């Protein structure tokens, strides 16, 4: 009887973990006057996962309203660098509140990549751990990169929302 109850609990763990909402505050990592990386806390992405689905709220200076990506899907395993760096691809920027918005021209057609959890074994782990340490933030839990014209426009380091970045 106890063995059956234990087995049921163990089998339920992955389901519970997959359905537990995850929330992150992603801080913009920009460039300073000398080309060094700097943290810009005024621009951010609130990233959350619910039932495995990514949701974004984007606050950047290049748009007059908060935005979100309307479509986020797992990246296609096509052997590209993008697939190696990101587990999720997001497209179709819309206003977060469903109203119209204006943005700098480069934001039209922008898309984003969301990394898998940043852990040893992830191809970018060492570089992100070093960058996070240099910024005094620690290793990010995830990253979000917004691209336009195949060029990165915004880099964000994500930290659990329950444990705000330093």
C-alpha positions in Angstrom: 0.0 0.0 0.0 2.8 2.5 1.0 4.8 1.5 -2.1 1.8 2.2 -4.4 1.2 5.6 -2.7 4.9 6.5 -3.1 4.9 5.4 -6.7 1.9 7.6 -7.5 3.5 10.6 -5.8 6.7 10.1 -7.7 4.9 9.8 -11.0 2.9 13.0 -10.3 6.0 15.1 -9.7 6.9 15.8 -13.3 3.3 16.8 -14.0 3.2 19.1 -11.0 6.5 20.7 -12.0 5.3 21.2 -15.6 2.1 22.9 -14.4 3.7 25.1 -11.7 3.9 28.7 -13.0 7.4 30.1 -13.4 7.9 33.8 -13.4 11.0 35.8 -14.2 12.0 39.5 -14.3 14.4 39.9 -17.2 16.7 43.0 -17.0 18.0 44.7 -20.1 21.7 44.3 -20.6 22.8 47.3 -22.7 26.1 49.0 -23.7 27.7 51.8 -21.7 29.7 54.7 -23.2 32.9 52.6 -23.4 31.2 49.6 -24.9 31.0 47.8 -21.5 27.9 45.8 -20.5 25.5 47.7 -18.2 22.2 46.8 -16.5 19.3 49.0 -17.5 16.5 48.2 -15.0 14.1 50.7 -16.7 13.7 48.3 -19.7 12.7 44.7 -18.9 10.7 41.7 -19.9 8.4 39.9 -17.5 8.5 36.3 -18.6 6.2 33.6 -17.3 5.5 30.0 -18.1 2.1 28.4 -17.4 1.4 24.8 -18.5 4.7 25.0 -20.5 3.6 28.1 -22.5 5.8 31.2 -22.5 4.1 34.6 -21.9 5.9 37.9 -22.2 5.4 41.5 -21.1 8.0 43.8 -22.7 8.7 47.3 -21.5 11.3 49.0 -23.8 12.0 52.6 -24.7 11.5 51.9 -28.4 7.7 51.5 -28.0 5.1 53.8 -26.5 3.3 51.0 -24.7 4.1 47.7 -23.1 4.2 44.9 -25.7 3.9 41.1 -25.8 4.6 38.4 -28.3 1.3 36.9 -29.5 2.9 33.6 -30.5 5.6 31.6 -28.7 6.5 28.1 -29.9 9.4 25.6 -29.4 12.2 26.2 -31.8 12.5 23.9 -34.7 15.4 21.4 -34.5 16.9 22.5 -37.8 20.6 22.4 -36.7 20.8 26.2 -36.6 22.6 28.3 -34.0 19.2 29.8 -33.1 17.9 26.3 -32.1 21.1 25.7 -30.1 20.8 28.9 -28.2 17.0 29.1 -27.7 14.3 26.6 -26.8 11.4 29.0 -27.6 10.9 31.4 -30.5 8.3 34.3 -30.2 6.8 36.3 -33.0 4.1 38.9 -33.7 4.5 41.9 -31.3 1.3 43.3 -30.1 0.3 45.9 -27.5 0.0 44.2 -24.1 -3.4 45.7 -23.5 -4.7 45.0 -27.0 -4.6 48.6 -28.1 -2.5 50.1 -30.9 1.1 51.1 -30.3 3.9 52.9 -32.0 7.5 51.8 -32.0 10.8 52.5 -33.6 10.9 51.1 -37.2 13.4 48.3 -36.3 10.7 46.8 -33.9 8.4 46.0 -36.9 8.8 42.3 -37.5 10.9 41.8 -34.4 11.0 38.3 -32.9 12.6 36.8 -29.8 14.5 33.8 -28.6 14.1 32.5 -25.0 16.8 30.3 -23.8 16.3 27.0 -22.0 17.2 27.2 -18.2 20.8 28.3 -18.0 22.6 25.4 -16.4 25.9 23.6 -16.8 25.7 21.7 -20.1 23.9 24.6 -21.9 26.2 25.9 -24.7 26.1 29.5 -23.5 26.4 28.7 -19.7 30.0 29.7 -19.2 29.7 33.0 -21.2 26.4 33.9 -19.4 27.8 33.0 -15.9 30.9 35.2 -16.6 28.8 38.1 -17.9 26.3 37.9 -15.0 29.2 37.8 -12.5 30.8 40.8 -14.1 27.6 42.7 -13.8 27.1 41.7 -10.1 23.9 39.8 -10.9 25.0 36.2 -10.9 24.2 33.6 -13.6 20.8 34.3 -15.2 18.2 31.6 -15.0 17.2 32.3 -18.6 17.8 34.9 -21.3 15.5 36.7 -23.8 17.0 38.2 -26.9 14.9 40.4 -29.2 16.0 40.3 -32.8 15.2 42.4 -35.9 16.6 41.8 -39.3 18.5 38.8 -37.9 20.4 41.1 -35.6 20.1 41.2 -31.8 18.5 44.5 -30.6 17.8 43.8 -27.0 19.5 41.3 -24.6 17.8 40.5 -21.3 19.1 38.4 -18.3 16.2 36.7 -16.5 16.1 36.0 -12.7 13.2 34.3 -10.7 10.6 37.0 -9.9 10.3 35.7 -6.4 14.0 36.3 -5.9 14.7 39.7 -7.6 18.1 40.3 -9.1 20.6 42.1 -6.8 
